């Protein structure tokens, strides 16, 4: 009877040892998975930070380009305004010359002076 109980205890110990080994193996696998997931998360975070840095750099570059283009636009607008004023003055001058030439009264050098 004692032998039977001893055999049963030995069997139970083997079963428990086997279950313990299986549980430890599952724990090891789970820990490896956790490490892999943590590494993947860290890599994704680093990649995201890199993407953000690249986008911020691109944004800065585009803002600088936009400011340069705004300056160029202002220069062109000023040049257009100047050219329009010159054209207007030349047209006015031409009209005055035509008027003076047609009437024969006002010499070109006296244009703009009161009569």
C-alpha positions, 0 to 999 in steps of 0.5 A: 500500500505504501508502495502504491502511494509512493508510486502515485506521489512519484507520478503526481510529481512527474506530472507537476514537473511536466506542467511546470516545464510547459508553463515555463516554456509558455512564459519564455515564448510569451516573454520573447513575443513581448520583447519582439513587440517592444522592439517593433514599437521602438522601431516604429516610434523611431521611424515616426520621429524620423518622418516627423523630422523630415516633414518639419524640414520639408515644411521649413524649406517650403516656407522659405521658398514661399517667402522667396516667391512672395518677395519676387511677387512684390518685386514684380508687382512694383515693377509692373506699377512702375511700368504702368506709370511710365506708360501712362506718363508717356501716353499723357506726354504723347497726347499733350504733344499731339494736342500742342502739335495740332494746335501749334500753340504750345511748344513741347518744352513748355508743356505743363506750364500754365498758359 
